[in-house]
Amino acid sequence: MSHLRIALLPGDGIGPEVTHAAVKVLEAVEVYSDDLVFEFETYSVGAGEFLQSGNPLPPEALAKASRCDAILLGAMGLPQVRWPNGTEMAPQIDIREQLDLYQGIRPVRLYQESLTPLKGQSADSIDFVLYRENTEGLFAERKARHALDAEFVENAMRITRFGAERIVRAAFAEASLRKGKLTLVDKANVLPAMAFFREVFDGIAEEHPNIEVERVYVDAAALYLVQQPERFDVMVTENMFGDILSDLAAGIVGGMGLAPSADIGEEYAVFQPAHGSAPDIAGQGIANPLATILSAAMMLDWLDLRASGDAIRDAVERALSDPDCRTRDLGGAMTCSEMTEQVIRNL
């Protein structure tokens, strides 16, 4: 019997709603399994927790969550709850840094051609994964403060050899399991830090002669994602570039409601939808739960339950094959709970 403890960090806004939806799907997987038992433990983190306790990420909550087999996160942050330097509270980034979750993995898949704004794309033409370095890059100095009367503020892009090597190696490993193509996305023509990132990439590429590699500047990559998304298999890039491109990539397959993600390190892993907390629709029951449900499928993959993860993805695909099965963000009228139930029926 596989007994798995899953930490739930529902967070803010629509986070509790979509987390509840993913839990219902996981419970259905458990019912259909002969040897799988989930135990869920819920911990309070996020902007709401800050308003209650003064800390958006209580150390005890993270310590307990990290002792579970995996962490499923809803969404964190509220636009009006900010640090003194003006930035929003983003404890999900603190979690990445504290647990050293250096692999930001963002799969991008078009489930139905009617969901893409791009012309002429079939349902199997867009299927790639973006590997984002998660712990340094342009995010490295995000907590820096500045004086109120400052004349300018600088943010340095930090690229270490250690950080670049491990994300590049992870991307090569993924490419070897897929179609065998890896695209480096950088700005090596302008930024010395990106030229260094490319040097590290080139050195590791020599170890993988069977992987087709290409190097694309980030501005060109944005263009190609719209014009030629089928050219990509695995992409690897810096933290900020990955943050931006993964949202663009979500837009070409239907939006953030279909964008799952995983933040993975050597010991720990967090799974969450790539979207934000969307407080403007929180509590209305209209949030799209599919990104969180698909993130739960990625969690099962990581827990060596690939068949169960595939079952969830197949159930989502079958649900979306019905043109009437759409939440509001996808142009339909289904509620969060109705979409969840449709996925469960298709398991």
N, C-alpha and C positions, 0 to 999 in steps of 0.2 A: 504494500500500500504506500503510495506517494503522498506524504502529508506535507503541505507547503504553507508556510506562513507568509502572507502578503501584507506589507505595510501600505495603508491608504493615507495619502496626503491630499484630501479633497481641495483645500485651499479656498480661493475667493471666487466671487461672481458665479459663473455657470459651472465652476469646478466641481462642487458637490453633486450637481445634476448629472454631469457626464460620467463622473466616477461611479455613481450609483448605477448608471446604465451598464458600464463595463463589468461591474460586479455581478449584475444579473446575468450577463452573458457567461461569465466565468462559472457561476453557479449552475447554469444549464450545461456547460461542458462537464462539470463535475457529475451531474446526474447521469449523463450519457456515458461516463467512464466507469470502468469496473474497479479501478485502483487509484483514484485520484481524489484527494480531499484538500480543500482550501480552508485556511483559517485566516480571517481578515482582522487586522488591528488598525484602528484609525487614530491618527495624531493630528493635532491642530498646528498648522503653520501658515504663514502668509500675512497679508496686510491686515486681515481681520484679527489674527492672533496678536499682531503688534498693537492694535487698538485696545486689546484686552490686557495684555501683559507687558507691553513695551518692548517685545522682542519678536520679530517675524519668524525666527527660526530658533526656538528654544533648544539648547544643547541636549537636554534629556530626550526630547522628541526625536531628534536626529539619531541619537545613540540607540534608542529603542528600535527605530525604523531600520537602521543599518544592520541590526541583528536578525532581521527577517530574511527570508530567501530572496525577496525582490521588493521593489518599491513602485507603487502605481500612484502617479501624481495627477491631479485634476488641472488646476490652473492657479496661478498666484499673481497678486498685485492688483492695486486699485489706483486709477489715475490721480486721485486726490490725496493719496497717502504717499508722501515722499520724504527722502532724507534731506538734511540741511543743505546739501550741495545741489538740490533740485532734481535729482534722479529718482525714479520710482523704486520702491522696494522690490527686489527680485531675489528672494531666497532660493529659488530654483537654481540660480547661478552660483550662490554660495554652496549649495549642496554639491554641484558639479566640482567645485574647487576643493571642498573639504573631503569629499570621497574620491577625489582624483578621477572623475569620470571623463576621461580625455577624448573619448570617441562620441561625437555627436552624429548619430546615424539617422538620416532622413530619407526613407524610401518614398519614391514617387511613382505612382502607378495609375494609369487611366483605366477605370473599371468599365465605363460606358462612354462611347464616342459623343453622345449627346451632352456630356458634362463638360467638355472642353470648349473654350472660346476659339480654338484654332481650327481652321478649315482643313478638311481632308485627312484628319487623323483617325485611324482605326483604333479600336479598344486595346489592341496589343502593340501599338506603335510607340507608346510612352511607358517605359518601365526601366527606371534607373534608381540608383541610390547615391546620396550625397554624404560624404564623410567630412565632418566639420571638426577641426581641432577645437576643443572645448574649454581649455584651461588657461590660454594665454592670448596671443594676438593683440588686437586693438582693445580687447576687454581688460587687459592686464591692469590698467590703472583706473578702473571704473569708480573706485571709491575715493579717488583723490579729491581734496577740497580746494576751493579757491576763495579768495577774499571777495567780499561784495563789491569792492571798488576796483577789481582786477581789470586790466586793460586787455588781457588775452589769457587763454587757457590752452594748455597743450595736453594731448594724449599720445603716449608713445606706443608703437606697435612692437610688442615683445615676441620674438621668435627665438626659441632655444633649439640647439641641435637635438637635445633629448626629446623635446616636445614634438619637433617636426618629424624626427625619425619614427617615433612610435605611431603617430597617426598615419604616416605614409605606409608603414609596414602593414597596419591594419587594413588600409585601403587595398594594397596589393593582395593581401590574403582574401579579401572579399571578391576582387576581380577574378582571382583564380577559381572561385566557386561559381562565377556567373559566366558572362560571355568572353571574358579574357581581355577586356579593354579598360584602361584607366586614364582619366583626364585630370591633369593638374590644372587648377585654376589659381592664378596669381596676378600680380601687377609688377612683375620682375623688370619691366622696361622703365619703371619710374622709382620704385621703392627699394632701397638696399635690403631691407628686412625680407622682402619678397624674393629678391635675387638670391638671398641666402637660403630661403625655403626651397627654391628651385634647385640649388646646388645639392641640398640634401636629397631631394627627390631623384635627381639624376644619378647620384651615387647608388641609391637603392634600386633604381630601375635596371642597372647593369646586372643585378642579381636575379632578375626576372626576365630573361630573354624571350620567354613564351607569352608574355603579356604585351599587348599592343598599347603603347603609351602616346599621348599627345599633350601638348602644353598650350593652354589658352588663357589669354588675359581676361580678367574678370568682366570688363565691359563687353568684350566679344562673346563671352560665355552667356551673358544676359541676352544678347541678340540671338545666339544660336538656340537657346532654350525656347524662344518663341518661334524661330524660323525652322530649326532642324532638331527638335527634341529627340528624335529617334537616333541621333548620332551618339548619344551618351549611354554608358553602361554603369560605370562607377566614377564618381567625381571626388576629388579631395582638395580641400582648401583651408584657408585661415578662418579664425573664429567669426569675425564680422562679415567677411565675404560669404561665409556659409550661412549666417543668419539671414542675410538679404536674399541670396539665391534660393534658399529653401522655401521662402515665402513666394517668390516668383514661380518656382516650380509647382507649388501647391495651386497657384492660380491657373495653371494650364491643365490641371486634371479635375477642377471643380471647386477649388477653394480650400480654406483652412479647415473646414469641417471634415475634410478627407485626408488630412495631413498628420499621420502618426510620427512618433519619434522615439528614440532610445538614447540615453546617455550612459555609456558603459565604460567601466574601468577594469582593472585586473581582478578586483574582489567584489565590487558592488555594481548595481545597475538600477537606473531609474527609468521608468517608461511613462510617457505623457503625450497628450496631444500637442502639436506644435502651435496651436492657437492660444490666444490670451484669455483673460477672465471674462471679457465681454459683459461688464456689469450693466450695460444698457438693456440687456435681454434676460438678465438673471431672474429666476423665479417665475418666468412666464411659461416654462415648459416647452420652449420652441428651439432650444439649442440642438445642434447636430451632434449626436453621440458617437458617430462613426470613427472620428479620429482617435478617440479614447479607446473604443472597442478594438480598433486595429493596433493601437499601442499595446493593449493587453495581449493581442496575438503575438506581437514581437516579444513580449515578456515570456510567453510560453515557449517560443523558440529558444530563448536564452536559457530557460530552465530544462532544456533537452526534451521538450514536449512538442516537437515540430509538427507532428500529425494534428495535434489539437489546435495549434496556431493556424495551420493550413485550413482546418475545418472552419474556423472563424472567418478567415479571408474568403473562403468559398461561399459562406453564408452571406457575407456582405455583398459579394459579387452577384449572387442570385437575387438578393433584395433589390439591388440597384438595377437589375435587368427589367424590373417593372417600372415604366415611366411615371406611374402614379406614386411610386414609393420615393418621395422626396421631402426633405425638411425645407423650411422656408429659405434657407441660404442657397438651396439647390433649385429654387423656383417652385417648390411644392407647398403642401399644407400640413404635412405630417408633424406630429408632436415628437418630442424627444422619446417619450415612452412608447409611442406607436412604432417608431423606427426601431427601437430596441427589441420590441416584441416580434417585429418582422424578421430581424436577424435571428432571433432565437428559434422561430418557426422553421427557418431554413437550415438550422444546424443538422 
